[in-house]
Every structure is written in structure tokens, then in C-alpha cells.
Amino acid sequence: MKIQISLISLFLLIISGVIIAQQSPPKDIVSKLIDLGEIKTGNEDFEGFEKLKPILKDVEIVMLGEQTHGDGAAFDTKVKLIKFLHQEMGFEILVFESGFYDCKKAWEEIEKGENVETALANSIFTLWSTTTQFKPLVTYVEDNLKTEKPLTVLGFDSQFTGPISKEHFLRDLRNFLKATDSNLVKSPEWFHFQLDIARYFDEEYRKKVKKKEIEQDTTYLNSLVQKLTKLDTETMFWKQAIQSCKVYLSGVYLGTDLRDYQMAQNLIWIKEQNPNKKIICWGATSHFLYNQQEVHLMKFPYNVVDNYYQKTRMMGDYIKQKYNKKVYTIGFIAGGGDFGRYSKRTLKSALPSSLETAISTSSFNNCFLPFTDLNLSGYESRPLGNQYMNTNITLVMDGVVYNRVMYPAYMNRNLLLEVYPTNKWIKPDTRGYVK
């Protein structure tokens, strides 16, 4: 019996040794890091970025995530990476987690001479477009607007995300339908849908829209899509926009959860319309994940929240399945600091056994870690909401950006008030997070 126990113990020791040997030690992690240098104030020093080129040479879609929507250092890093990808690697389209219709309309307005900052703030979620970190990107888009290869800005979200949709969506849709078949804007169903959308865009009446009315609208929108049989670009765009509208309204009023699916379909549509152009995506890491069922967050209540990832397929999983190695998903992590939009939250120092701590042994303040030939099982990390997961991060993304010190996203209050003049939820903040 003692011999059997000893043999079992020896076997377990050997197995554990193999596992430990397989796990990449910190020195191997550090050896693969690519220094991203200074990231603030629109920095365009790309020294060392050449190492990114072989990693991304066959990639057509790069997805740039973020832990939360208040990670200023992540925003600054993304802006620098976007400039590099555009200037040095031929990426021509930047697609935001913002309205599919909103951003297309904004870009049309920009091409007609509309102020770039105003148009983007009226279409892209203000949590990005009205931050001071966003300003260098606005300037960059504006500076390249008249060049041979401008950086086109679009959106993949099914939601309406800015005042531009309130002002233009119904009128543009009506004009398109009228030009296609005037009978389409004469039906009772159209008038009913038109009324509900107008009420949705009005904050005072939004909550008064009834579930049964939205059920009627979604049925109508399904039938409308079936009637649009032409294959020209404008018709295909409006079919996509109508599908997005249906998904958005049914999510708000009927409790469906098809947003990630529709966002994937919208991005696929944009790619298919631009088969020879490479795309950069800006959004939350949570939407860009693939193999999301592997996510296991560590502490309550977040370990309950991760049940959502077990049940819901994320946008990134659809995109990864379709484009495989042509898509490259990048998450973000940080060593410590502060984050937040309207108020500051502290990001505690990383756990000793975390990926963040392993990377912190390097001399880099901002760097990129590609996961090729690395085994990161056993390392905790916090790419989702700055909360720890004990998931092997290499299973759900292709690489990660590390910022040693996180800082908040600073809001440009004047621009925010320009976009939402009646705004009541944001006030001057003496700590400087709202300027």
C-alpha cells in the first residue's frame, strides 16, 4: 500500500512538473514584449513598431478592445496604434462600437464639409468622442481627409448612438423607401413604426412605448426587409440598417439579446463592401472576445456575471469563425493607477501571480505582448472590467497591450454640452476628470 501511495505521489509530482515546465516563465514573456513608447499627446514615434509588421502582415481586421470605457491610457494607446496601422500597414477603415446608421451618416456629412469633431461627437458614443484623449484622433482624421487614402470612420453597432440619428434617421429612411416604391410609405404599418421611432427618440415619451407596439413594429420591419429585393449598395445598406433598428428596439423593449450577433453582421457587411480594404475596430474587449465560454471571472459578483459569457456568443467569436487568421484581437490590461469617466476609481496593484506582474518586470511602460508560442495558463489577468479572471487569456484573444499606469478618460465638457445642450448628468468636476 505504501509503495502504491509513493508511486501515485511520484506520478502526480511528475505531472505537476510537466505543467509547470509548460507554463511560460516571466522571462519568456518579457522577451516577446514590443515597446510602444510614449502614448500621450498624440505621439507618433513608432520606433520599435516594425516588430508588429510580421505579426499583422496577413491580418485584414484588427480589433482594439479596452477593459472599461474609462481607461484613458488605453484610449491614447489605441490612437497611436491606429495611426501606425493607417500610415505603415495600409489600414483604411476605422469602425467603432457605435451606430451603424449614425456613423455612416456622419461620414457622409464630413465628406460634404461638416466639422469632423462635431460630426463624430454626434454619432460615436460620447464616452469616446467627447474625451480629450479622442481629440488627437479627430485631428488625424481631419488632416488625412483630403489625402489619397483617408481614414474612413464607420460604425458596427445596432444601436442609435448619437443625436444624428434622431435628426436624420426617419427622414432618410422615408426618402429611400419613397424613391424605391412610394407605396411603402403609405401603409398603416409604416405610420405606426414612424410614430414609435419618433417617440423613442423623445426622452419624455420613450418609456410610454408599449411592448405590443414594438412587437408589431418588428414584424413590420421583417416584412419590409423582404420587400427590398434590389442588390445595389444603397438598398443593401438600408436592409442592414433596418435589421439593426429591429434588433435594437427588440432588445430595449422585448428583452432579446441579439446585439453581438447584429454587430458581427454589420461588420461583415462593411468588410464585404470593402473587400480590398483593411479594417481597425474600436470597442470593448468583452465584445471582441472569441471562445467567450472559456471566461471565468474570479470574485463575486463578477463570477456570476461571467455566466453571461457562457450563455451568450460574443461578436468577436462570429468574426473569428468567419475570418480566422485574418482577424487579430487585442485586449488591454494595466498594472495600476486610476480609471473612470465622470469620477475616479483606483486600480489596485496587480496580484503577484498575474500576467500584469510578469510584464511589469520589464522596463516598458506601454507595450504589446503577442501570444504566439506562449502558454499563459496559471496567470490571472484583468482584461474585462479590470476584474480578474483565471482564464488562460490566450484562449480568448491573440495579444494584449499593457499600460503600466492607467489614468481616467478626461471628458471635454464643452463639447459634451454642444452635443447634448440639455444634459443634466454631468457637472464641472474640481478634480479635473471633467474639463
RAWO-V25272 format. One record per residue. N is the residue number from 0. SS is DSSP state (@ for helix, = for strand, . for the rest). PHI is phi as a letter, one per 20 degrees, with the letter a starting at -180 (* if undefined). OMEGA is omega in radians with two decimals (* if undefined). Layout:
N|SS|PHI|OMEGA / N|SS|PHI|OMEGA
This chain:
0|.|*|3.14 / 1|@|f|3.13 / 2|@|f|3.13 / 3|@|f|3.13 / 4|@|f|-3.14 / 5|@|f|3.12 / 6|@|f|3.11 / 7|@|f|3.13 / 8|@|f|3.14 / 9|@|f|3.14 / 10|@|f|3.14 / 11|@|f|3.13 / 12|@|f|3.13 / 13|@|f|-3.14 / 14|@|f|-3.14 / 15|@|f|3.11 / 16|@|f|3.10 / 17|@|f|-3.14 / 18|@|f|3.13 / 19|@|f|-3.13 / 20|@|f|-3.12 / 21|@|f|-3.11 / 22|.|f|-3.12 / 23|.|f|3.11 / 24|.|f|-3.11 / 25|@|g|-3.10 / 26|@|f|3.09 / 27|@|f|3.09 / 28|@|f|-3.11 / 29|@|f|-3.10 / 30|@|f|-3.11 / 31|.|e|-3.07 / 32|=|f|3.06 / 33|=|d|-3.09 / 34|=|f|3.11 / 35|.|e|3.04 / 36|.|m|3.12 / 37|.|f|-3.07 / 38|.|d|-3.05 / 39|.|f|2.99 / 40|.|l|3.03 / 41|.|m|-3.06 / 42|.|f|3.12 / 43|.|c|3.05 / 44|.|e|-3.06 / 45|.|e|3.11 / 46|.|f|-3.13 / 47|.|n|-3.11 / 48|.|f|3.11 / 49|@|g|-3.12 / 50|@|f|3.11 / 51|@|f|-3.01 / 52|@|f|3.11 / 53|@|f|3.13 / 54|@|f|-3.02 / 55|@|d|-2.99 / 56|.|f|-3.14 / 57|.|d|-3.08 / 58|.|e|3.13 / 59|.|d|3.09 / 60|=|c|3.03 / 61|=|d|-3.12 / 62|=|d|-3.12 / 63|=|d|-3.10 / 64|.|e|3.02 / 65|.|a|-3.08 / 66|.|f|3.09 / 67|.|c|3.10 / 68|.|e|3.10 / 69|.|c|-3.06 / 70|.|d|-3.05 / 71|@|g|3.13 / 72|@|f|3.08 / 73|@|f|3.11 / 74|@|f|-3.12 / 75|@|f|3.13 / 76|@|f|3.14 / 77|@|f|3.13 / 78|@|f|3.13 / 79|@|f|3.12 / 80|@|f|3.12 / 81|@|f|3.11 / 82|@|f|3.12 / 83|@|f|-3.11 / 84|@|f|3.12 / 85|@|f|-3.06 / 86|@|f|-2.95 / 87|@|d|-3.05 / 88|@|c|2.99 / 89|.|m|3.04 / 90|=|f|-2.99 / 91|=|d|-3.09 / 92|=|c|3.08 / 93|=|d|-3.04 / 94|=|d|-3.07 / 95|=|e|2.92 / 96|=|f|3.13 / 97|=|b|-2.92 / 98|=|g|3.08 / 99|@|g|3.09 / 100|@|f|-3.04 / 101|@|g|-3.04 / 102|@|f|3.07 / 103|@|f|3.12 / 104|@|f|3.14 / 105|@|f|-3.13 / 106|@|f|3.06 / 107|@|f|3.12 / 108|@|f|3.11 / 109|@|f|3.14 / 110|@|f|3.10 / 111|.|e|3.09 / 112|.|o|3.11 / 113|.|f|3.09 / 114|.|g|-3.04 / 115|@|f|-3.10 / 116|@|f|-3.13 / 117|@|f|-3.11 / 118|@|f|-3.14 / 119|@|f|3.11 / 120|@|f|3.13 / 121|.|e|-3.09 / 122|.|c|3.12 / 123|.|e|3.10 / 124|.|g|-3.12 / 125|@|f|3.12 / 126|@|f|2.98 / 127|@|d|-2.91 / 128|@|f|3.11 / 129|.|d|3.03 / 130|=|e|3.09 / 131|@|f|3.11 / 132|@|f|-3.10 / 133|@|e|-3.04 / 134|@|g|3.11 / 135|@|g|3.10 / 136|@|f|3.08 / 137|@|g|3.14 / 138|@|f|-3.13 / 139|@|f|3.11 / 140|@|f|-3.13 / 141|@|f|-3.12 / 142|@|f|-3.10 / 143|.|e|-3.02 / 144|.|f|-3.07 / 145|.|e|-3.14 / 146|.|e|-3.13 / 147|.|f|3.14 / 148|.|c|3.10 / 149|.|f|3.04 / 150|.|e|-3.10 / 151|=|f|-3.13 / 152|=|d|3.12 / 153|=|c|3.14 / 154|=|c|3.13 / 155|=|d|-3.04 / 156|=|f|3.09 / 157|.|e|-3.08 / 158|.|e|2.86 / 159|.|e|-2.94 / 160|.|c|-3.14 / 161|.|b|3.13 / 162|@|g|-3.10 / 163|@|f|3.13 / 164|@|f|3.09 / 165|@|f|-3.08 / 166|@|f|-2.92 / 167|@|c|-2.93 / 168|@|g|-3.08 / 169|@|f|-3.11 / 170|@|f|3.14 / 171|@|f|3.12 / 172|@|f|3.11 / 173|@|g|-3.13 / 174|@|f|3.11 / 175|@|f|-3.12 / 176|@|f|-3.14 / 177|@|f|3.12 / 178|@|f|-3.14 / 179|@|f|3.13 / 180|.|a|-3.04 / 181|@|g|3.13 / 182|@|f|-3.12 / 183|@|f|-3.14 / 184|@|d|3.12 / 185|.|d|-3.08 / 186|.|f|3.06 / 187|@|g|-3.13 / 188|@|f|3.11 / 189|@|f|-3.13 / 190|@|f|3.11 / 191|@|f|3.12 / 192|@|f|-3.14 / 193|@|g|3.13 / 194|@|f|-3.10 / 195|@|f|3.11 / 196|@|f|3.11 / 197|@|f|3.11 / 198|@|f|3.12 / 199|@|f|-3.11 / 200|.|f|3.11 / 201|.|d|-3.06 / 202|.|g|-3.10 / 203|.|f|-3.04 / 204|.|d|-3.04 / 205|@|g|-3.09 / 206|@|f|-3.12 / 207|@|e|3.09 / 208|.|f|-3.05 / 209|.|e|-3.14 / 210|@|g|-3.09 / 211|@|f|3.11 / 212|@|f|3.10 / 213|@|f|3.07 / 214|@|g|3.09 / 215|@|f|-3.13 / 216|@|f|-3.11 / 217|@|f|3.05 / 218|@|f|3.11 / 219|@|f|-3.12 / 220|@|f|3.06 / 221|@|f|-3.14 / 222|@|f|3.14 / 223|@|f|3.11 / 224|@|f|3.14 / 225|@|f|-3.12 / 226|@|e|-3.12 / 227|.|e|-2.98 / 228|.|d|-3.14 / 229|.|f|-3.08 / 230|.|d|3.09 / 231|.|f|-3.03 / 232|@|f|-3.10 / 233|@|f|3.14 / 234|@|f|-3.14 / 235|@|f|3.08 / 236|@|f|-3.08 / 237|@|f|3.04 / 238|@|f|3.11 / 239|@|f|3.14 / 240|@|f|3.12 / 241|@|f|3.08 / 242|@|g|3.12 / 243|@|f|3.11 / 244|@|f|3.13 / 245|@|f|3.14 / 246|@|f|-3.13 / 247|@|f|-3.11 / 248|@|f|-3.14 / 249|@|f|3.08 / 250|@|f|-3.11 / 251|@|f|-2.97 / 252|@|d|-3.05 / 253|@|d|3.07 / 254|.|m|3.06 / 255|.|f|-3.10 / 256|.|c|-3.09 / 257|.|d|-3.06 / 258|@|f|-3.10 / 259|@|f|3.08 / 260|@|f|-3.10 / 261|@|f|3.08 / 262|@|f|3.09 / 263|@|f|3.14 / 264|@|f|3.12 / 265|@|f|3.12 / 266|@|f|3.09 / 267|@|f|3.11 / 268|@|f|3.13 / 269|@|f|3.13 / 270|@|f|-3.12 / 271|@|f|3.06 / 272|@|f|-3.11 / 273|.|c|-2.99 / 274|.|f|-3.09 / 275|.|d|-3.14 / 276|.|d|3.14 / 277|=|e|-2.93 / 278|=|c|2.98 / 279|=|d|3.09 / 280|=|d|3.10 / 281|=|c|3.12 / 282|.|a|3.13 / 283|.|f|3.09 / 284|@|g|-3.10 / 285|@|g|3.11 / 286|@|f|-3.05 / 287|@|e|-3.14 / 288|.|g|2.84 / 289|.|d|-3.03 / 290|.|l|-3.03 / 291|@|g|3.13 / 292|@|f|3.12 / 293|@|e|-3.06 / 294|.|f|3.05 / 295|.|c|3.10 / 296|=|f|-2.83 / 297|.|e|-3.01 / 298|.|c|3.05 / 299|.|f|0.03 / 300|.|e|-3.04 / 301|@|f|3.10 / 302|@|f|3.00 / 303|@|e|3.12 / 304|@|g|-3.07 / 305|.|f|3.00 / 306|@|g|3.10 / 307|@|f|3.14 / 308|@|f|3.11 / 309|@|f|-3.02 / 310|@|e|-2.99 / 311|.|d|3.10 / 312|.|f|-3.07 / 313|.|e|-3.13 / 314|@|g|-3.08 / 315|@|f|-3.14 / 316|@|f|3.07 / 317|@|f|-3.08 / 318|@|f|3.13 / 319|@|f|-3.14 / 320|@|f|-3.09 / 321|@|f|-2.99 / 322|@|d|3.05 / 323|@|l|-3.04 / 324|@|f|3.10 / 325|@|e|3.08 / 326|=|d|-3.12 / 327|=|c|-3.03 / 328|=|d|-3.10 / 329|=|d|3.04 / 330|=|e|-3.13 / 331|=|c|3.02 / 332|=|c|-3.12 / 333|=|b|-3.13 / 334|=|f|-3.11 / 335|=|r|3.13 / 336|=|o|-3.11 / 337|=|c|3.04 / 338|=|b|-3.14 / 339|.|p|3.12 / 340|.|d|-3.08 / 341|.|e|3.10 / 342|.|b|-3.06 / 343|.|e|2.98 / 344|=|c|-3.07 / 345|=|e|3.07 / 346|=|e|-3.07 / 347|.|f|3.08 / 348|.|g|-3.03 / 349|.|f|3.07 / 350|.|f|-3.13 / 351|.|g|-3.08 / 352|.|e|-3.06 / 353|=|e|3.03 / 354|@|f|3.12 / 355|@|g|3.14 / 356|@|f|3.11 / 357|@|f|-3.13 / 358|@|f|-3.08 / 359|@|f|3.11 / 360|.|f|3.06 / 361|.|e|3.11 / 362|.|e|-3.03 / 363|.|e|3.06 / 364|.|e|3.11 / 365|=|c|-3.04 / 366|=|b|-3.13 / 367|=|d|3.12 / 368|=|d|2.99 / 369|=|f|-3.02 / 370|.|e|-3.12 / 371|.|g|3.08 / 372|.|m|3.06 / 373|.|d|2.99 / 374|.|d|-3.07 / 375|.|d|3.04 / 376|.|f|-3.11 / 377|.|n|3.07 / 378|.|e|2.96 / 379|=|f|3.05 / 380|=|b|-3.09 / 381|=|c|3.11 / 382|=|e|-3.07 / 383|=|d|3.11 / 384|.|m|-3.06 / 385|.|l|3.10 / 386|=|d|-3.05 / 387|=|f|2.94 / 388|=|c|3.08 / 389|.|d|3.04 / 390|.|f|2.96 / 391|.|f|-3.00 / 392|@|f|-3.13 / 393|@|f|3.13 / 394|@|e|-2.99 / 395|.|c|3.07 / 396|.|b|-3.02 / 397|.|d|-3.14 / 398|=|a|-3.09 / 399|=|b|3.01 / 400|=|e|3.09 / 401|=|d|2.98 / 402|=|d|-3.11 / 403|=|f|-3.12 / 404|=|c|3.05 / 405|=|e|3.02 / 406|.|b|-3.01 / 407|.|f|2.97 / 408|.|e|-3.08 / 409|.|e|-3.09 / 410|=|e|3.02 / 411|.|e|-3.00 / 412|@|f|-3.12 / 413|@|f|3.11 / 414|@|f|3.11 / 415|@|f|3.13 / 416|@|f|3.06 / 417|@|f|-3.13 / 418|@|f|-3.14 / 419|.|c|-3.06 / 420|.|f|-3.12 / 421|.|e|-3.11 / 422|.|g|-3.13 / 423|.|c|-3.00 / 424|.|e|-3.12 / 425|.|c|-3.10 / 426|.|c|3.11 / 427|.|g|-3.07 / 428|.|d|-3.06 / 429|.|f|3.12 / 430|.|e|3.04 / 431|.|n|3.13 / 432|.|f|2.98 / 433|=|c|-3.04 / 434|.|d|*
